[in-house]
């Protein structure tokens, strides 16, 4: 149970003392899809009354939920004006009581009271009201529909794109299985005709025939394997490329926070692909011949076939029982595997910090705990799988012995020869092998189903543009940018990180965005750069909605420098010209302008100096210069620079000042988010952000004196308080 606190302003005398009515809480939980037994909430509220008046409302509600055996529901406490209304319904403190607030008509809010009555009010009436939001964990479907699964449809579409391979494999398998009958016929002829008369000429003819059969059998199996391998390679290349491109286009604000989990989801398709390619061929070729061989046994050995007919449903039942037991184990095993992969990636990325802070023991302990859990689940899975395999083998032995016993009775009755019995046991082996394989596939399906679910979660993440979207590609756009009614919140958080009613920028604007940490400066730039999609409202570039423009148009018009610069494995040059298509003259001009050429001059390979993952080996300031060079190389019309001089020394910072002044066009729009008021020398406008909102906007000579005046007033107050 965790609490999230952000932007909370509470009237101490009312929300803290107000009782949370169990009827209201029950109504909220019902709307959130949480079923509760009658009387449970009432009893939980009564049992947690002691000391409740001294607790924050979120702590009190958390305690009630724990008492009601709902420990996995998280509680967040915030103010209404910081709430992302997509997360309604919530509890809101209104008119002296905690009540349920949900969507009403248009932009109004419906308040549900304890007595069951409803009241519709304007949202503005709740602007200062405290809110309690409940995060109910999403419960995924236990199974994945094979036909409706997005990952399965993509894979099957690629598998059957060219159907000729399937016909070739079916024909090859048909001939191979028919040739298998020849082996049993060879044994029957030897036992029934050659051995009684010692007819070596007949034996020689039969051996020559079997050599031909064996050669043909090997050739067909080899050809079939080559066809399947070639098909699997093509499918793997096509599908993995599509999945990787989907991952590249993921919206940054909705993708998984854990990079390790994201990478693990990417790898999940491999097991799915191998399962489908092998199981489809098996289902269409080998399994049907199980019945064919039972029919051949019936022709040769009469009732001996009943032994194998009894074995078939018994083995399939065994596989079904095993996969039922493996269902939860497979899900837990894959989940823990993702967690361990995420921990590994995080540990490698933060190795320097871990060693410097002496926190290695904590990560080692987490690794040990996850590995122990994985090993336990894996051991249980292997026990079930091995037990199933062993039991299937035992069933095969029982079938062989039973076939011999029944065959002896048939020989005694004069309806079967010794050679016929041998032929039946040989064909029986061809029945047992597909049955054992079918059991293994049924068991394997549990792992594949979880892998499909994992890949589906990745494919379900929204991309920056829809595939069927008709994007705008205007030849020219006015140099202007507007934000209207823009609100932004992360998908799994109720807290509004950005709330801008209206904000516009025109050609020639030089804007410095100031504000405290967490004030929304970086979020504002990311929304304007098209990296984060607003929850509400529009961002317009030259009058066109940013999210209706082709990404290529956006990349050409808008340049963004992130606060945390990331470099990639390659060379210094490849990291600067990341987008490609840059002349050497432009490259030299920018590197000299920003001083990046000094980085290259310290290395014998100059601009071809090797860069490792993440830019290891370069200082923070050097990485920042490389990031600035990327933006300058692109020379956009809108410059969005997040802390461009945070890691630079005074000399480099002055060089950046001069570069921005000289390299930007007079009509360019430049926005710089920073904590350094020194950068305001570049600005003709200053915007102050607080709690995701624009607190002040105007010329520097009007905004800065007010900011510093308030700061100077706070210092004596703190000194007096400390004294």
N, C-alpha and C positions, 0 to 999 in steps of 0.2 A: 504494500500500500504506500503510495507516494503522494505528496502534495506539491502543487505548483503554485507559486505566488508571483504575481506580476501586476503592478499598477493598482494595488488594493487601497481604497480609501473607505474606511468603515466608521460608521457612527457607533462609538463604543457602547453607548447606553442602550441601543436597540438591537442590532444584529447579534451581538454577543449574548444578550439575555433572551432573545426570542427562541422559542421552542420550535424544532422542526417537526411538524405534524406528520405522523406516520401515514395518514391518508394521502397527504400531498406527495410524500416520498414514494409511496406505492404507485401513485398515478404516474409519476415521472419514470420509475423503473419499468412500468408496463409499456410506456411509449418508447422506451429504449430497448424493448424486447427481452427484459429480464423478468422471468417468472418467479413469484414468491408465494410460499404457502401462507394461507390465512393465519393471522396472528403473530407471524414471525417478526415482522417489523415493529409491531406494537411492543412485543416483549423485548426486542433489542433496544428500543428507545427508552423503556423503563429501566432496563439493566445498566444503561450508560448515563443515567441522569446525574449520578453522584460526581461532583466536580465539573460538570458540563459547563456551568456558567463562567468558569475561568478559562475555557478553551476557545480557540478560534473556531468559527463555524465549520471550516474545512476539516479541522481535526475532530470536531464533534461528529460530523457526518461520516468521516472515515471510521471512527470507533463504532458507530451504529452499524455500518456495513460489515465490519469485521464480526460484530456480535451476531449479525444475520447470516454469517457464513458466505459472504460475498467479498472475500479478501482480494480478488483479482481486479476489482473496480477501483480506478484511480480517481482522486478528487482534486479539482483545480479551483482556486479562489481568485477572482479578479473583479474588476469593475466593468459595468455594462458597456461603456464606451470603448473598452479594449477587447470586447468579445467579437469573435468572428461568428456572425449569425448563421452560418452554415451548420454550426454545431448545436442549434436549438433542437429539442427543448432543453431548458436548464431550470435550476431553482434561482429565483430572484427575490431579494428582500424588498417588498413593495407594500406600502400602507401598514407597516409595522408587523408584517408576517412574511414567512418564507412561502412562496407560491410558484407554481409551474408557469413558465413563459414559453410560448411556442409561436410559430408563424401564423399570422392572421391574413386578412385581405390586404392586397397591395403591400405596403411597407409597414403596416400596423402589426401590433403584437397582441396575442390573446393570453390573458392571465387566467389560469384555472385556480380557483380558491378551494379551501378545505371542504366546504359544504357541497362541492360539485358544480357550483355556478361558474360561468365564464364572463370575462369582461374584456372588451377590445379597446386598446389604448394606442396612442402614438408612441413610436419608439423613443422619441426625444424625452418623454416623461421618465424614462428609466436611466438616463445618461449617467447619473451619479450613484445608481443603486449597486450594491454588492451582488455578485453572482457566484453560484456554486455549479460547476460543470462536472459531469461524470463521464469518464472514459471507460466504456464497456468494451472489453476485448472482443475482437471479431473472431467468430468461430467458423472455420472453413468447412466446407462439405467434406464428409468422410471419404468419399470416393470421387473419382474423376470420370466423367462420361467419355469413353474412348472416341466416340464419333463427334461429340460437341466440343471437345478440347481443342483449343487453338493450336497448341503445339502438335497435337496428333494430326490435325488437318493439314498443317504445313508440311509435316513429314510425309504423310501418305500421298499428298499431292506430288511431292518430288519423287517419291518411290515409284509412283505409277505414271509419271510424266511420259516415259518411254516404256510401252507395254511389251515390246518385242522380247526384252530380256526375260520376262515372266514366262512367255510361251516357250522360249528356248530351255529354261530351267525345268519347266513342267515336262517337256518332251524328254530331256535327259534323265530326269528322275523316273519317269515312266519306264524307259528302257532299262535303267539300272535295276529297278525293282523287278521287272520281268526277268532279267538275267539272273536275279537271285533265286528264282524258281529252278533255273537250270542247275544250280549247285545241289539242290535237294534231289532233283531227278538223277544227277550223276551218282549220288550216294545210293539211291534206291536201285539203280541199274547194277551197280557194283555188287551190292549185297544180295540181290535177287538173281542175277544172271552170271556175273563174272566169277564170284567166289564158289558157287556150287559146281561150276563146270571148268573153272580155271581157264576161261577163254581170254587169253592174253591179247589176241588180236582185237577183240571187242574192247578190252581195257585200253589198248593203245589208241583206238579211234575215239573213245570217250575222253581220254587225257588231252588229245589234240583239240577236241572240241572245247574243253574247259580252258585250255590256254588261250584260245581265241576269245572265249567269253570273258576271261580275266583281263585280257588286254583291252577289250572294248569297255569293260566296266571301269578300269582305271582311267582310260581316256575320257569317258563321259563325266566321271567324278571330277577330274582335273579341269575340264572345260566348264563344268557347272561352278566350281569354286572360283575360277577366274571371272566368270560373268558376275557372280555375287560380289566379289571383291571390287570389281570395277564399278558396279552399281552403287555399292556402299560408299566408295570414295567420292563419286560424283554427288551423291545425296549429302554426304557430310560436308563437302566444300560449299555447296549451294545453301544449305540450311544454316550452317555455322556463320556464313557470310551475312545472311539475312538477319540472324540474331545479333551479330556484332554491330551491324548498321542500325538496328533498332536500339541497341544500347547507346550508341553514339548520339541518337536523336532524343534520348530521354530528357524530359523537363527536369532541370536541376533541382527545382523546389519540391518535387514529388518522388525522386529516386530514393532508394534505401540509403540510410545514413552510413551503414557499414559497408565499406568497400569489399571486405572479404566475403560477406554474404552475397553481394552483387556478383562477384567473380564466381562464387560457387553456383549461383543460379545459371550462369553462362555455361558451366561445365556439365549441367544436368542433362543436356540434350544428347550427350554421347551415349549414355546407357540406353536412352529411349531409342535412338537410331539403331543401335546394334540389336536391340530386342525386336523391333519391328521387322528389320531386314531378315533376321533368322526365323522369327516365329511365323511370319507370313508365308515364307517358303515351306516351313514345316507343316503349317496348317493346310496349305494347298497341295502338298505333294506327299510327304512321308506319312502323315496321319491317315489319310484315306486308304493307303495301301495296307494299313493294319487290318482293315476289313477284307482287303483283297487276299492277304495271306491266310486269314482265318477261313475264307472261302476255299482256297487251295487245299488247306488241311482237311476241310470237310470232304472234298472230292477224293483225296487220297486215303484219309483215315476215318472217315465217317464221324462218329460221335466224339472223337478226340478233340474236335474243334470246340466242343462245349466247355472244355477246360479253359481255353483262352477267352471265350465269350464271357465266362464268369470273372476272369481276371480284369478285363477292361473296365467295367464300371467300378470295381473295387479300388483299382489304382487311381482312377479319376476322383473318387470320393476322398481318398487319402490326400491327394493334392489340394482339394478344396478345403479340407479341414486345416491343412498346414497354412494355406494363405490367409485364412481367417485369423489364425493365431499370430501370423507375422505382420498383420496390418498396422497395429499400433507400434510395434517394435521398429518397423521400417521407418515410420514417420519420425519417431524420436531419434533414431540413429542418424537420419539425414539432417534433422534440425541441429543436433549437437555437432555434426560434422561441419555445418555452416558456421556455427559459433566458433569452433576451433580454427577454421580457416580465417575467419575475421580477426580472431585474437592474434594469429600468426602474422597477418598483414599489418595489424596495428603495432605489434611489437617490433617488427622490422623497421617500420617507418619511424617509430619513436625510440629506437635503440639508444640514441645519444642522451635523450632526456631520462630514460629509465636508468642508465648507468650513472648519470650525474646525480640523480636523486636517491640512488640506492633502492629503487622500487622493484628490482628484479624478482625478489622473493614473492611479491604479490602476483606478478604475471605467471611465475612458475607454479604457484599454488592454483591459480585459475586453470592453467594448462593441465595440471594433474587432475583436477576435479572433472574437467570436461572429458579428458581421455579416459578416466575411470568409468564415467557414465557411458561413454561410447563403447568401451570394452565390454561392459556388462551387457548392454543391449546387443552388441555384436555376438557375444558368446551365446546368448539366448537364441538369436536368429540362426547361428550356425548349428546349434543343437537341434533346432526344429528341422532345418534343411537336411542335416546329416541323418537324423532319425527317419525323415521321409525317404531319403535316397536309399538308406539301408533297408527300410521296410519294403520299398519297391523291389530291390534286389532279392530280398527274401521271397517276395511274392513270385518273382520269376523262377526261383529255385523250386518253390512249391508247385508252380505250373508245370515245370519240366518233369518233376517226379510224378505228378498226377497224370501227365500225358503218357509217361512210360507205363504206369499202372493200367490206365484205361486201354492203352495200345496192346499190352499183353493179353488183356481180356478179349480184345478184338482179334488178335492172332489166334487165340484159343478157339474163338468162334468161327475162324476160317475166313474172315472178311478183310484181313489185313496181313501183309507180309512183313518180314523183319526189315527189309529195305524200305517199305512204306512207313514203318514206325520211325526209322532213322530220318527219313525225309520229313516227316511231321515235326520231329524235334528241331531239325534245322530251320524249318519255316517258322516254328514257334519262337526261335530266337529273334527272327525278324519282326515278330509281333511284340515281343517284350521290349525291344529297344525303343521303338516309337512311344510306347506307353510310358516308359521311364523318362523319356525326354519331355513328354507332355506334362508329367508331374513336376519336373524341374521348371518348366515354363510357367506353370501355375504359381509355383512358389516365387519365381523371379518377378512375376507381375507386380507383387507388392512393392518392391523396390522401384520398378519402372513407373508405377502409378504415382509414387511420391515424387519421382524425378519430373514427371509430366506436370504435376501440380506446381513444382518449383519453377519450371520454365514458364508455365502459364502466368505465374505471378509477375515474372519479368515482362512477358508480352502484354500484360494488362496495364502496366505503367504507361501513363499518357506521354506521348511524344510531343515535341515542340510544334509540330504541324500534323494535321490529320492527313492520311494517305489520299483521301478523296477530296481534299480541300483545293479549291481553285484560287491559287495565290496571285497576288498583284505583283506585276513587274513593271512599274512606271519608269519611263526613260529619265524623267527629271522629277525632283521633289523640292518644294520650298524649304529653305533652311529654318525650320521651326519645329518645336516639340511642345506638346501639351499633355498634361495629366488632368483628367476630370473624374472626380468621384472614385479615385483609386484607393482600394483597400487590399491589403495582402496579409495572409496568415498561412503558416505551414499546415499541410493537410491534417496532421494528427495533433494539432495544438489549437486551443480555443482563443489564444491571445493574438489580437490584431497587431502585427508588427509595423504596418504602415497604413496611415489614414490621411490621405491628401484630398481635400475637397476640390481644389483647382490650383494648377501651377502651370505656367507657360514660359517658354524660352524662345527668344527670337534671334535672328542672325546677329552676330557680333557680341552676344552676351558672354561675359567672363564672370562665372559664378563660383564662389567658394561656399561650401556647405559645412557649417560648424555645428557642434553639439556634443553632448556627453557620450560616453560609451553606451551602446545599446539604444541610442536615440533614434536610429533608423537611417543613418546616412548611407551606409553600405547597401542596405536593402533598397533604398530609393534608387541608387545607381544601377543595381542589378535588375530592378523592374524596368528602368528606362533602357537598359541594354538588351532587353528581351530575354534575359536568362530566367527570370521569375515571372510567372503569369499572374496578373492581379486576380484576386478573388472576386472583386467587383470593379466596375469602372473601365476606362479606356486610357491607353497611352497612344498618342497619335504622333507620327513622324511626318511632317509636311502635310498634315491633314488626313493621312491614311492610318488606319488602325495598325499598330505595330505587329499584331499577331495575324494580320491578313496579308502582310508583305512576305515575299519570298525571302528565305534566310540569306541568300546571296546578296540581295539588295540591302538588307539590314547590315550585313558584314561590311559592305562597301561604304555605307553611310555613317555607321556608328562604331566607334572604337572604345574599348573598355579595358582598363587596367585594374585587375583585381588586387585586393589588399594582400593576399597570400599568393606570391608568385610561384608557379610550378614550372620547372624545366624538365625536358624529356631526354632520354638516352639518345645520343647522336653527337653532333658537333655544335660549336658555337654558332656557326652560320645557319645550320638547319633549325636551330631554336629561335633565331631571330626572324628568319623568313618562313615561319611556320605555315603560312597560307600559300606559299609559293608564288611564282609569277612576278618576281622582283628583279630588276636589273642590278648589275654589279655597281653601276654608278650611284643608284639610289641607296644601295647598301652602304657603300663607302661614305656617302654624304651623311647619313644618319648616324653611323657608328662614330664618325669624327665629331659630329655635333654634340652627341651625348657623352662622349668619352669612353664608349665601349671598346674603341680601338686599343685602349691601354690594357684592357683585359687580354686581348689577342696578342699584344706585343710581348707579354710576359711568358708566352708559350712558343716553343720552336715551330709548332704547326700553325701558328697564327689563327685565322678564322676557322681552320679545320681542327682546332683543339677539341679533344673528346670531352663530352659531358655525360656524366652518369645519371642514373635515375634520380629525379628530384633535384638535380643540380648540385649534388654533393661535390664538395671541393671548391665551390664558389661561395663567397660571403653573401650575406643577406642583401647588402647594397649592390653587389655585382649582379645578383639575380634580378634585383629591381631595375637596374639599368637595361638588362636584356628585355625585361617585360616592357619597359618604356620604348625601347627600340622597335618592338613589334607594332606598337600603336603608331609610332612616327612613320614606320615603313608603310603602313596602310593609309596614312594621312586621311582620316575620315572627315566628315563634315560636323559630326558631333563627338566631342572628346569627353569621356567619362573616366576620370582618374581618381582612384580610391587610394588615399595616402601615398601620393607619388614620391614623396621625399622622406618617408618615415625611417628608412634605414640608411640614408645618405649623410655623408659629412657635409660641412658647410660649403666646401669648395664645389662638391658635386651638386649640392642643392642649388647653388647660384648658377651653375651651368644649366641645370634643368629649367630654372626661371628664364634664362636667356633663350634657351631652345624653344620653350613654349611661346615666348613673345615673337620670335623670329620665324618659326616654322608654321604656326597656325595662320590660316587666312583671316582677313578682317571679318569675313562673313561666317566663320566657324563659330559653333557654340561650344564653350569649354566649361565643364563642371568639375570642380576639384573638392572631394570630401577630405577633410583634414582636421587634426587637432592643433595645428600650428597656425596661429593668427598671422604669422609672418607672411603666409602665402596670400593674404588679402591684398598685398600690393599688386597682384595680378588682376584683381577683381574690380568690376564696376557694379557688383551686386553681391550681397551676402544673404544666405538663407541659414536660419538656425533651426535645427531639428530637436524635438524633445518628445519622447514616448511615441515615436512614429508620426508625429504631426509637425506641421510648419508653425513654429512658435514666433518667428520673425522673418521678414523678407523686405529688403530695401537696400539702398546705397550703403557702402561701408561706413561713411561718415555719420550715418544715423544709427546703424545697428551696433557697431563696435563700442562706442562710448556707453551705451546702455548695458551691454554685456559686461564690460569691465567694471562699470559702476556697481552692478549687483554683486560681482565677485568681491569687490573691495569692501562692500557692506557686510558680507558673510564672514570675512576674516576677523574683524574685531569681535563679532558675536561669538565665534569659536574660541578666540583668546580669552574673552570674559568667562565663557562657560568652563574652559579648562582651569582658569584661575580659581 
